[in-house]
Amino acid sequence: MRLCILLTIGLLLTFSQEGQTKPTFTEYVGQLKEEALSLGYSRPWLDEVFSQVSYRQSTVQADNNQPETKITLDSYLATRVPDWKVQQAVSLMAEHFDLLEQVEQQYGVQKSFIVALWGNESNFGKIMGRHPVLSSLTTLAYDGRREVMFKKQLFAALSILKQGHIRQEDFVGSWAGAMGQSQFMPQSFLDYAVDFNGNGKIDIWSEPGDVFASIANFLGAEGWSDTGTWGRQVTMPDSLDPKLIGLKSTHKKSLAQWQALGVKRYAGTDLPKVCIDANLIAPDGPKGRVYLVYNNFLTLMKWNRSSYFGLSVSYLTDRIKKGK
């Protein structure tokens, strides 16, 4: 009993100390400004920038209330790749064909994949979010659950603003800080975004060339190949060892090896006789849809680690190629 009492008192003291030491939001902003000063920003500039930053309870709620309901791949694809989106993608690729061709030639990324990512991330620039990026990131850093990550993104956002790519009043994005038609987080912007039209600013909010080239530059830098595609839907025998399923490099096998294990095209015919390595994935388990995926799919997973997302981009790409 005495031990239980001591443990309880210890926990209460810990919670009390945490409550006492957690700064107010205003105090936390002051700490951030001191850190930013050490990075070379001037105090007057920081004072002006952070005077427009405020705590956003809606951002914390959005972060805490992300949907937990499990959906199936079929239902996900139905919402992500509806017929209307395919029609828009085909139309917009024709509208921007010459520009996309330039980007494809320079970065080695097929235009259909660029358009598919554009459509999946922001509905072709129609849904980019209206949340003030600096306020969102400051709020999420202050919330504390992923402070290190969001502080890194916040300081990257300060760099974007200081470099003059966008005005603070226009610096908006998703509640989590993803920005523009490509929905880059600030650090991804600094790492991959491109001034394709050469006007001295990188505008992923309204300049199509910058949007397309930034998407392509990310994929190209992360290992994209313009000589291949993403993968294909297949069937597998019930006898296949489920331990072979997954995206780990140790799970990778040649198409010939998968063929020998009983994996077939979805139509039931033999796999292509080409020298390609692939991983076998089953996002909804062995009884659901099964795919062989190639290196480009693994690159898509570096953009977004959800296999559902990667498959939605891949399916939209295939339908764009078919024109329907």
HELIX and SHEET records of a PDB file:
HELIX    1   1 ARG A    2  THR A   21  1                                  20    
HELIX    2   2 PHE A   25  SER A   38  1                                  14    
HELIX    3   3 ARG A   43  PHE A   50  1                                   8    
HELIX    4   4 GLN A   57  ASN A   64  1                                   8    
HELIX    5   5 LEU A   73  ARG A   80  1                                   8    
HELIX    6   6 ASP A   83  GLU A   95  1                                  13    
HELIX    7   7 PHE A   97  TYR A  107  1                                  11    
HELIX    8   8 LYS A  111  SER A  122  1                                  12    
HELIX    9   9 VAL A  133  ASP A  143  1                                  11    
HELIX   10  10 GLU A  147  LYS A  162  1                                  16    
HELIX   11  11 GLN A  168  ASP A  170  5                                   3    
HELIX   12  12 PRO A  186  TYR A  192  1                                   7    
HELIX   13  13 PRO A  208  ALA A  221  1                                  14    
HELIX   14  14 PRO A  242  LEU A  244  5                                   3    
HELIX   15  15 SER A  249  HIS A  251  5                                   3    
HELIX   16  16 LEU A  255  ALA A  260  1                                   6    
HELIX   17  17 ASN A  295  TRP A  303  1                                   9    
HELIX   18  18 SER A  307  LYS A  322  1                                  16    
SHEET    1   A 2 HIS A 131  PRO A 132  0                                        
SHEET    2   A 2 VAL A 172  GLY A 173 -1                                        
SHEET    1   B 5 LYS A 253  SER A 254  0                                        
SHEET    2   B 5 ASP A 277  ILE A 281 -1                                        
SHEET    3   B 5 VAL A 290  VAL A 293 -1                                        
SHEET    4   B 5 GLY A 231  THR A 235 -1                                        
SHEET    5   B 5 LYS A 264  ARG A 265 -1                                        
END                                                                             
